[in-house]
Amino acid sequence: MPEPRPGGGDFNTPSPARVYDYVLGGSDHYAADRQMAEGVLRDWPALATLAPSNRAWILRVVRILTEAGIDQFLDVGSGLPTAEAVHEVAQRINPDSRVVYVDNDPIVESHRRALLAENDLTAYVHAPAQNANTVLRAAEQTLDPRQPVAVLMSAVLHYVPEPPAEVVAPYVRWLAPGSYLAISHVAIEGSDPQMLSRIARVFPQQTVRHRAEIEAAFAGLELLEPGLVDVERWRPDTEVSLTPQRLLAGVGKVT
Ligand SMILES: C[S@@+](CC[C@H](N)C(=O)[O-])C[C@H]1O[C@@H](n2cnc3c(N)ncnc32)[C@H](O)[C@@H]1O
């Protein structure tokens, strides 16, 4: 197994970000992370396909929004830079794209700071998503809130105990018309109930919510087609196959 890239932190305690990196086939994980990931995958095998589907979705959103003229991104709960990062996708289409990454995991902080040091158009903010004021004041050093920004909250709000609508509200108030909010979130409806109870046991950090609670986060926004749907069904590039676990995804526009 290759050694993780420059980072740091406690290597003996599993980190959710490194566990996710392992599931995505990245290289930033240690034995403790791999052991936890294998345990979670035994009880929640759908994660092996759901995690890459979610990653592919958020990168599709970045591509589509960059092609539509968005050149500022705020990636909240960004995780480790496994495979392609948001700024790589956006800057390939528009080299002037600016990206601010936010996470509350110290492991992510050290990796991101090391990897972003050479890219002037990117920045990292170490803060919880719930501290919108801290996040937004720091983000304003890189992003211009008078111009449209896409806020990405991909597979992060189900780690936050507060209701999604409450967490996103200050971000939406901050956004100029023409901005976007993208969310993916695990959902109760349509998921295998036995699997949900196994997930709750092996992965208690995650809060699976009702569809209506996720939908409420888009209140006042214009939901882009095809609406709030399975992540695999949001403008897919390839043939779609679903898992027994629902992960809903949507993109709302500020009008
Ligand atoms: C499943 S990963 C998703 C990574 C990336 N957004 C993606 O979709 O590929 C969840 C990330 O959210 C971060 N996270 C969890 N709770 C958070 C919070 N309250 N504030 C900010 N980040 C958080 C974790 O550290 C982790 O990096």
The ligand as an SDF file (V2000), in Angstrom:
LIG
                    3D

 27 29  0  0  0  0  0  0  0  0999 V2000
  -18.1130   11.8980    2.7750 C   0  0  0  0  0  0  0  0  0  0  0  0
  -16.9380   13.1710    2.7700 S   0  0  0  0  0  0  0  0  0  0  0  0
  -17.4320   14.1040    1.3260 C   0  0  0  0  0  0  0  0  0  0  0  0
  -16.2630   14.7340    0.6070 C   0  0  0  0  0  0  0  0  0  0  0  0
  -16.6260   15.4940   -0.6650 C   0  0  0  0  0  0  0  0  0  0  0  0
  -17.5250   16.5990   -0.3790 N   0  0  0  0  0  0  0  0  0  0  0  0
  -17.2490   14.5880   -1.6890 C   0  0  0  0  0  0  0  0  0  0  0  0
  -18.4640   14.6130   -1.8550 O   0  0  0  0  0  0  0  0  0  0  0  0
  -16.5170   13.8090   -2.3360 O   0  0  0  0  0  0  0  0  0  0  0  0
  -17.5210   14.2230    4.0870 C   0  0  0  0  0  0  0  0  0  0  0  0
  -16.5610   15.3290    4.4710 C   0  0  0  0  0  0  0  0  0  0  0  0
  -17.2770   16.2650    5.2960 O   0  0  0  0  0  0  0  0  0  0  0  0
  -16.4330   16.6710    6.3570 C   0  0  0  0  0  0  0  0  0  0  0  0
  -17.2820   17.1380    7.4610 N   0  0  0  0  0  0  0  0  0  0  0  0
  -18.0260   16.3980    8.3190 C   0  0  0  0  0  0  0  0  0  0  0  0
  -18.6830   17.1960    9.1800 N   0  0  0  0  0  0  0  0  0  0  0  0
  -18.3590   18.4740    8.8570 C   0  0  0  0  0  0  0  0  0  0  0  0
  -18.7230   19.7570    9.3870 C   0  0  0  0  0  0  0  0  0  0  0  0
  -19.5630   19.8730   10.4120 N   0  0  0  0  0  0  0  0  0  0  0  0
  -18.1760   20.8570    8.8090 N   0  0  0  0  0  0  0  0  0  0  0  0
  -17.3140   20.7530    7.7630 C   0  0  0  0  0  0  0  0  0  0  0  0
  -16.9400   19.5630    7.2210 N   0  0  0  0  0  0  0  0  0  0  0  0
  -17.4480   18.4410    7.7630 C   0  0  0  0  0  0  0  0  0  0  0  0
  -15.6200   15.4380    6.6940 C   0  0  0  0  0  0  0  0  0  0  0  0
  -14.4340   15.7810    7.3790 O   0  0  0  0  0  0  0  0  0  0  0  0
  -15.3620   14.8650    5.3020 C   0  0  0  0  0  0  0  0  0  0  0  0
  -14.1730   15.3870    4.7670 O   0  0  0  0  0  0  0  0  0  0  0  0
  1  2  1  0
  2  3  1  0
  2 10  1  0
  3  4  1  0
  4  5  1  0
  5  6  1  0
  5  7  1  0
  7  8  2  0
  7  9  1  0
 10 11  1  0
 11 12  1  0
 11 26  1  0
 12 13  1  0
 13 14  1  0
 13 24  1  0
 14 15  1  0
 14 23  1  0
 15 16  2  0
 16 17  1  0
 17 18  1  0
 17 23  2  0
 18 19  1  0
 18 20  2  0
 20 21  1  0
 21 22  2  0
 22 23  1  0
 24 25  1  0
 24 26  1  0
 26 27  1  0
M  CHG  2   2   1   9  -1
M  END
$$$$
